[in-house]
């Protein structure tokens, strides 16, 4: 079984890096072959070009050479894990660009020409997991903002690209006031949860 872990944080010594490592340890303990994408270290270009956008709704989307390897790795994954901080109640721009450029027609979905709906193509994906942190308390994220990241990933991407994948999101809230002990406990929880996948 293959797990693709996509990590989006510019600092190598961040809490997000510790969470990435914890998820990888847990996945390996559960028997997964783990493939890590570090978007910042890779210098991933998140910009959807004019040519890409113009071809998006065409008959056969030509996957650009610089993202073809990421598309292949996504299609080979049984589990997808996204690890990132939430900034301004959203994903880092580099991760949003990854979604824009890698979850594309012919890879993640097909367009139903008759009805305009999306036909999911990531049938191999059985798990769609998110590990994230946010500076806001849970009630601000959930009640005031209505979980924008969760809705975008679970409904806006998973449902349209990997309908059969089980969605799981582990979030550390109120990070700006979190103690070292709370952060350490969350890292341990992530490793424990992924070891049980």
N, C-alpha and C positions, 0 to 999 in steps of 0.2 A: 504494500500500500504506500502511496506517495502523498506527502504533505508539502504544500507550497506555502511558505511563510513570507509574506510581503511586509517589509519593515520600512517605516517612513519617519525618520527623525534625523536631523543633521548632526547631533552630538553622539559620539561613540560611548560616552560615559553617562548617558541619561538613564532615567528610570525606564523609559521605553526600551532601551537596549537590554536592561536586566529582564524585562518582561518578555522580550523576544527570546532571550536565552532560556528563560524558564519554560516557555511554550515549547521550544525545541527539545529541551531535556525531557519534558513530559511526553511529547510525541515519540521520541526515540524509545523511551521506556515502554510505550504502548505498541512498539513494533513498526513504526512508520520510518520510511526513508525520507529524510527531511531535506528540502531544497529551499535555501534562503535567498530572497531577493532584497538587497539593501539599496533602495532607490537613490538615496543621496550618494552613497559610495559608488554606485554605478554611473552617476551623472545622468540619470534618466531624464530625457527631455519630455516634459509634460504637455508641451504645446501641440495641440491638434492643428496641423497645417491647413492652409486653404485647399491644397490638393486632396488631402485626406477628407476634409469635409465635403468637397465637391463630389467625391466618389462614394460617399457614405451610403447613399440610397440607390446606388447603381445595381446592375445585375450581379456582378461579382466584385466584392470589395477587395482591392489589391492591398494586402497587409504590407505596410512599409518595412523595409529591411531592418531598421533599427529596433523594431518591436517584435519581429517575427519569432525570435527566441523566447520572449516572454509569453507570447501567445501559445507556443508549443508547450511550454512548462505549465501554463494554466490548464490546457486541455489534458495533460497527463496527470493532473492532480486528482486524488480522491478526497482530499480535505484542503480547503483554503483557509489560511489564517492571516488576518490583517492586524498588524500591531502599529499603533500610532497614538499621538496625543490629539485631543480635540482643541482646536484653536478657533475662537469666535464661533463656537457651536458647529464646527465643521471639520472635515478632514484637512490635513495639510494639502496645499495646492498640488504638490508633486504626486500625492496619492490620487487625488481627483483626476489629474492628468493621466495616471496609469489606467484608471477606469475608462476614461475617454478614449484612450488609444489602444487598449488591449482587449476590453470587453466590446468587441466590434462584430459587425455582421460576418458570418462565416466562421467565426471563432466561438463567440458566446451565445449568439442568437441568429436566427434568420428572419427576414421580413416576410410576412404573409402578404403577397402582392394583391390578393383578392380582398382582404379585410383590414389591412394596415396593422394587424397585431404582431407581436413578437413571438417567435417560436423558439423556446429555449434549446440550446445545443450542448450545454455542459451537463449532460446526463451522468457522466462518470462521477461528478462531484456529489459526495454524500454528506459532507459537512462544510458549512460556511461559518467561520468563527471570527470574532472580533475581540481584540484585547485593547482597551483604550483607557485613557485618563482624561479628566477634565477638572479645571479649577473651580467649577461651580458645584454647589451642593446638589444632591440628587433631585430635590424638589424644584430647583430652578430649571434643571435640564428636563425633567419629566413633566412638571406641571405648567411652568411658564413657557418653555420653548417646545414642549411636546416631542422630545427625543428626535431632533432632526436627523442626526447621524444614524440612529437605529432604523428610522423609517426609510431613509435613502438607501441603506445597504440591504435591509431585509425585504423591503417591498420594491424599491426602485431598481435594484440590481439582482438580488438573489431570486426573487419571484419570476423575473423576466428572462433570466439566464440559466438558473440552476434550480428549477422549481422543486425538485425532489430532495435538495440538500437541506439538512437540518440546520437551522440558524441558532447560534449561541453567541451572546455578547457578555463579556466580563468587563465591568467598568469600575474604576477607582474614582469616586467623586470627591469634590472638595480638596483637591490636591494641594492647593495653595496654603492650606492650613493643616495638612496631614503630617503626622509625626513619622519619624524614621521607622518606628515599630509598625505603624499602620501600612506603610509602603512595603516593608519586609514581609508582613503577613499576606499582602496582596500578591506579591511575587510567588510566595509559597503556594497560595491558592491556585494561581495559574498553572504552576507545574503539576500540582496534584490533579486538577481538573483535566488537563491534557493527557496525563498518564492513564486516565480512565476512559479515553475515547475508544 
